[in-house]
Amino acid sequence: MKIDKDAVFLYSENARGKIKEIAMRLKKSSQRVKYSLAVLEKEKVVYNPYCIFDYSHLGLILFRVYFKGGYIGDNDTKAIRNTLNNNPYLLSMYELSGEFDLVLEIAVPNPSRFNKELRKMTSQIPSLNTYKILLNVVTHIYPRSYLSKNLLGKNQEPSIIIGGDREIENFSPKEMAVLKHLLDKPTQRLTTLSEQANLNIKTVMSTLHELQHRKTIRGFRFIIDHNQLGINKFRLFLKLHNYTEEGENQLMSYLLKTKEIVQVNKTVGDWNMEVDLETPDKVRMRLVVSEIRENFKDLIETFNIMEFYRYYKKSYLPTYLFEQA
């Protein structure tokens, strides 16, 4: 199947994008674009749409847990995923190839709750008894500009920042209802969202606009199947030393300008930074990693790199927030 990467870029970057607007940017008919996007979803080139929420606005902290040695065969992995997927604090779940097998992202109101949920998971699945824990401080999400050279919109943010030190906000019942149903189904029509949230359409529209204005909602995206697209996806782990604010700012500026870098997590734990890279060219991947190590050798103490295999779940708010909603 021939895949239109421009269409993948536009659709995956804005899962709620209107067919007419995408067609105009691709300079194709709406009918043709509608068919192409339907094929991308049917073939799961793009899948599992998600809303990017800034979880810190709701007083949550994010932990990332890297498990090692818990996988044996395909049936075991499926059973493990099914068991873990029911946890109401779980945000994301994906596999790596390398030192660690499975990664879970867990959002909680405090470290005590995280400890309880981690113990619960490891008691349910005793084979997941070897792991590393990172506290996620802040995440920078960049557009996949390597997919398309000329389609970055004028109004598209060069970086979406979530997490960090933010004041906890109060959300009204109608705002929580909109958040809940966008978490459940990010691409649903506003009319459907209105029915699900039991709010009139004008209230839904104004509430959604307000949540976007306050930067609680930062965007709508799809997971992409990088294997089908022939894209190499890796995570670079950096342990930093000789820290200066100027040195870190220079590193972040470099990462922002490098089109193959799609996400940067600042963390506390065995590593200080995780850098996600995507490119169809493995030679280019090696070059980018080499340039980072060379240009910032005084800042980087040690590094590691692992390849992504597949995402199974991706979200930015835990379902437990809405159990009483």
C-alpha positions as CSV (number, residue, x, y, z in Angstrom):
1,M,0.0,0.0,0.0
2,K,1.4,3.4,-1.0
3,I,1.1,5.8,1.9
4,D,0.7,9.5,1.5
5,K,3.0,10.8,4.3
6,D,1.7,14.4,3.9
7,A,-1.8,13.1,4.8
8,V,-0.4,11.1,7.7
9,F,1.4,14.2,9.0
10,L,-1.7,16.5,8.8
11,Y,-4.1,13.9,10.2
12,S,-1.9,12.6,13.0
13,E,-1.0,16.1,14.1
14,N,-4.7,17.1,14.3
15,A,-7.0,14.2,14.8
16,R,-10.0,16.6,14.9
17,G,-8.9,18.3,11.6
18,K,-11.7,19.0,9.1
19,I,-11.6,17.1,5.8
20,K,-12.1,20.3,3.8
21,E,-9.1,22.0,5.5
22,I,-6.8,19.0,5.0
23,A,-7.9,18.7,1.4
24,M,-7.1,22.4,0.8
25,R,-3.6,22.0,2.2
26,L,-3.0,18.8,0.2
27,K,-4.5,20.4,-2.9
28,K,-6.8,17.4,-3.4
29,S,-10.5,16.9,-3.5
30,S,-12.3,16.4,-0.2
31,Q,-13.8,13.1,-1.5
32,R,-10.3,11.7,-2.2
33,V,-8.9,12.9,1.1
34,K,-11.8,11.4,3.0
35,Y,-11.2,8.1,1.4
36,S,-7.4,8.2,2.0
37,L,-7.9,9.0,5.7
38,A,-10.4,6.2,6.1
39,V,-7.8,3.8,4.6
40,L,-5.1,5.1,7.0
41,E,-7.4,4.3,10.0
42,K,-8.6,1.0,8.5
43,E,-5.1,-0.2,8.0
44,K,-4.1,1.2,11.4
45,V,-1.3,3.4,9.9
46,V,-2.8,5.9,12.3
47,Y,-4.7,4.5,15.3
48,N,-5.9,5.2,18.9
49,P,-6.6,8.9,18.7
50,Y,-5.8,10.8,21.9
51,C,-6.2,14.2,23.4
52,I,-3.2,16.0,24.9
53,F,-4.2,17.2,28.3
54,D,-1.9,19.0,30.6
55,Y,-2.4,16.7,33.6
56,S,-0.5,19.1,35.9
57,H,-3.5,21.5,35.8
58,L,-5.4,18.8,37.7
59,G,-2.7,18.4,40.4
60,L,-1.3,15.1,39.0
61,I,2.3,13.9,38.8
62,L,3.6,11.4,36.2
63,F,5.8,8.5,36.8
64,R,7.3,6.3,34.1
65,V,8.2,2.7,35.0
66,Y,10.6,0.6,32.8
67,F,10.1,-3.1,33.3
68,K,12.8,-5.7,32.4
69,G,12.4,-9.5,31.9
70,G,8.7,-9.9,32.3
71,Y,7.9,-11.1,28.8
72,I,8.1,-14.7,27.7
73,G,5.8,-15.2,24.7
74,D,3.0,-13.5,22.7
75,N,0.3,-15.0,24.9
76,D,2.0,-13.8,28.0
77,T,2.4,-10.3,26.7
78,K,-1.2,-10.1,25.7
79,A,-2.3,-11.3,29.1
80,I,0.0,-8.8,30.9
81,R,-1.4,-5.9,28.8
82,N,-5.0,-6.9,29.4
83,T,-4.4,-7.0,33.1
84,L,-2.6,-3.7,33.3
85,N,-4.9,-1.9,31.0
86,N,-7.7,-2.0,33.6
87,N,-5.8,0.1,36.0
88,P,-7.5,3.5,36.3
89,Y,-4.2,5.4,37.0
90,L,-2.5,4.1,33.8
91,L,-2.0,6.6,31.0
92,S,0.2,4.9,28.5
93,M,1.8,1.5,27.7
94,Y,4.3,0.6,25.1
95,E,7.1,-1.9,24.3
96,L,10.8,-1.2,23.7
97,S,13.5,-3.4,22.2
98,G,16.6,-3.4,24.4
99,E,17.4,-3.4,28.0
100,F,13.7,-2.9,29.0
101,D,10.6,-4.6,27.6
102,L,7.6,-2.7,28.8
103,V,7.0,0.9,29.8
104,L,4.1,2.2,31.8
105,E,3.2,5.8,32.4
106,I,1.1,6.3,35.6
107,A,-0.5,9.6,36.7
108,V,-1.3,10.0,40.4
109,P,-2.1,12.8,42.9
110,N,0.9,11.9,45.1
111,P,3.8,9.5,45.5
112,S,2.0,7.4,48.0
113,R,-0.7,6.5,45.5
114,F,1.9,5.7,42.9
115,N,3.6,3.3,45.3
116,K,0.3,1.5,46.1
117,E,-0.6,1.2,42.4
118,L,2.9,-0.1,41.5
119,R,2.7,-2.7,44.2
120,K,-0.7,-3.7,43.0
121,M,0.6,-4.2,39.4
122,T,3.6,-6.2,40.4
123,S,1.5,-8.4,42.7
124,Q,-0.9,-9.1,39.9
125,I,2.0,-10.0,37.6
126,P,4.9,-11.3,39.7
127,S,7.2,-11.5,36.6
128,L,7.3,-7.7,36.5
129,N,9.6,-7.6,39.5
130,T,12.6,-5.8,37.9
131,Y,12.1,-2.2,37.0
132,K,13.4,1.4,37.1
133,I,11.2,4.4,38.1
134,L,11.5,7.9,36.7
135,L,9.5,11.0,37.8
136,N,8.5,13.0,34.8
137,V,9.1,16.7,35.4
138,V,8.0,18.3,32.1
139,T,7.4,17.1,28.6
140,H,8.1,19.0,25.3
141,I,6.1,17.6,22.3
142,Y,7.2,18.7,18.8
143,P,5.5,18.2,15.5
144,R,6.7,15.4,13.2
145,S,8.1,17.8,10.7
146,Y,10.3,15.2,9.2
147,L,7.2,13.7,7.6
148,S,6.4,16.8,5.6
149,K,8.8,19.6,4.6
150,N,6.2,22.2,3.6
151,L,3.0,21.5,5.6
152,L,3.8,23.0,9.0
153,G,1.0,25.4,9.6
154,K,1.7,29.1,10.4
155,N,-0.3,28.7,13.7
156,Q,1.2,25.4,14.6
157,E,3.1,25.5,17.9
158,P,6.8,24.6,17.6
159,S,6.5,23.0,21.0
160,I,3.7,21.9,23.3
161,I,4.8,21.9,26.9
162,I,2.9,19.9,29.6
163,G,3.7,19.1,33.2
164,G,6.1,21.2,35.2
165,D,5.4,23.5,38.2
166,R,1.9,24.7,37.7
167,E,-0.9,25.9,40.0
168,I,-3.7,23.4,40.5
169,E,-6.9,24.7,38.8
170,N,-10.5,24.1,39.7
171,F,-12.8,22.7,37.1
172,S,-16.5,23.0,37.0
173,P,-18.8,19.9,36.5
174,K,-19.4,20.9,32.9
175,E,-15.7,21.2,32.2
176,M,-15.0,17.8,33.8
177,A,-17.8,16.3,31.6
178,V,-16.1,17.7,28.5
179,L,-12.7,16.4,29.6
180,K,-14.1,13.0,30.4
181,H,-15.8,12.5,27.0
182,L,-12.8,13.8,25.1
183,L,-10.6,11.3,27.0
184,D,-13.1,8.5,26.1
185,K,-13.4,9.5,22.4
186,P,-11.2,12.5,21.3
187,T,-12.5,12.5,17.7
188,Q,-16.3,12.5,18.3
189,R,-18.4,15.3,16.8
190,L,-19.4,18.2,18.9
191,T,-23.1,17.2,18.6
192,T,-22.2,13.7,20.0
193,L,-20.1,15.3,22.7
194,S,-23.0,17.5,23.6
195,E,-25.3,14.5,24.0
196,Q,-22.8,12.5,25.9
197,A,-22.0,15.3,28.3
198,N,-25.6,16.3,28.6
199,L,-24.9,19.9,27.7
200,N,-26.2,22.1,24.9
201,I,-24.0,22.5,21.9
202,K,-23.1,26.2,22.6
203,T,-22.0,25.3,26.1
204,V,-19.8,22.5,24.8
205,M,-18.2,24.8,22.2
206,S,-17.5,27.6,24.7
207,T,-16.2,25.1,27.3
208,L,-13.9,23.4,24.8
209,H,-12.6,26.8,23.7
210,E,-12.0,27.9,27.3
211,L,-10.1,24.7,28.1
212,Q,-7.9,25.2,25.1
213,H,-7.4,28.9,26.0
214,R,-6.3,27.9,29.5
215,K,-4.0,25.3,27.9
216,T,-5.5,22.4,29.7
217,I,-6.3,20.9,26.3
218,R,-3.2,21.1,24.0
219,G,-4.2,19.2,21.0
220,F,-5.6,16.0,19.4
221,R,-3.4,13.4,17.8
222,F,-3.2,9.8,16.5
223,I,-0.5,7.2,17.3
224,I,1.2,6.3,14.1
225,D,2.5,2.8,13.2
226,H,6.1,3.7,12.5
227,N,6.8,0.1,11.4
228,Q,4.2,0.4,8.5
229,L,5.7,3.8,7.6
230,G,9.2,2.5,7.5
231,I,10.2,4.9,10.3
232,N,12.9,4.1,12.9
233,K,11.8,5.3,16.4
234,F,14.3,5.4,19.3
235,R,14.5,6.8,22.8
236,L,17.8,8.4,23.8
237,F,18.5,8.4,27.6
238,L,20.8,11.1,28.9
239,K,22.5,11.4,32.3
240,L,23.7,15.0,32.7
241,H,26.4,16.6,34.8
242,N,28.2,19.9,35.0
243,Y,24.8,21.4,35.0
244,T,24.2,25.1,34.1
245,E,21.0,26.7,33.0
246,E,22.8,28.1,29.9
247,G,24.0,24.6,28.9
248,E,20.6,23.1,29.3
249,N,19.0,25.9,27.3
250,Q,21.5,25.4,24.5
251,L,20.7,21.7,24.4
252,M,17.0,22.3,24.4
253,S,17.4,24.8,21.6
254,Y,19.3,22.3,19.6
255,L,16.7,19.6,20.2
256,L,13.8,21.9,19.1
257,K,15.6,22.7,15.8
258,T,16.3,19.1,15.0
259,K,13.3,17.8,12.9
260,E,13.8,14.1,13.8
261,I,13.2,14.8,17.5
262,V,9.5,14.5,18.4
263,Q,9.5,14.6,22.2
264,V,11.8,15.5,25.1
265,N,11.0,14.5,28.7
266,K,12.9,16.0,31.6
267,T,13.0,13.5,34.4
268,V,14.3,12.7,37.9
269,G,15.9,9.3,38.4
270,D,18.7,7.3,36.7
271,W,18.4,9.7,33.7
272,N,17.8,13.4,33.5
273,M,16.4,13.5,30.0
274,E,14.7,11.2,27.5
275,V,14.8,12.2,23.8
276,D,12.5,10.5,21.3
277,L,13.8,10.4,17.7
278,E,12.0,9.3,14.5
279,T,13.4,9.1,11.0
280,P,13.2,6.8,8.0
281,D,17.0,6.9,7.7
282,K,19.0,5.0,10.2
283,V,22.2,6.7,9.1
284,R,20.6,10.1,9.9
285,M,19.6,8.7,13.3
286,R,23.2,7.8,14.1
287,L,24.3,11.2,12.9
288,V,21.8,13.1,15.1
289,V,22.8,11.0,18.2
290,S,26.5,11.6,17.4
291,E,26.0,15.3,17.0
292,I,24.2,15.5,20.4
293,R,27.0,13.6,22.1
294,E,29.7,15.7,20.4
295,N,28.1,19.1,20.8
296,F,27.2,18.6,24.4
297,K,29.9,16.3,25.6
298,D,30.6,18.6,28.6
299,L,27.0,18.3,29.7
300,I,26.3,14.6,28.9
301,E,27.8,12.2,31.4
302,T,26.4,8.9,30.0
303,F,23.8,7.9,27.5
304,N,21.8,4.9,26.4
305,I,19.5,4.3,23.5
306,M,16.6,1.9,22.9
307,E,14.2,1.2,20.0
308,F,10.4,1.5,20.3
309,Y,8.4,-1.5,19.2
310,R,4.8,-0.6,19.6
311,Y,2.3,1.6,21.5
312,Y,-0.7,-0.1,23.0
313,K,-2.2,2.7,24.9
314,K,-1.6,6.5,25.0
315,S,-3.4,9.1,27.0
316,Y,-2.8,12.1,29.2
317,L,-5.4,11.8,31.9
318,P,-6.2,8.8,34.2
319,T,-9.8,7.5,34.2
320,Y,-10.0,7.5,38.0
321,L,-10.6,11.3,37.9
322,F,-14.0,10.6,36.4
323,E,-15.2,7.6,38.4
324,Q,-17.7,9.8,40.3
325,A,-18.6,11.9,37.3
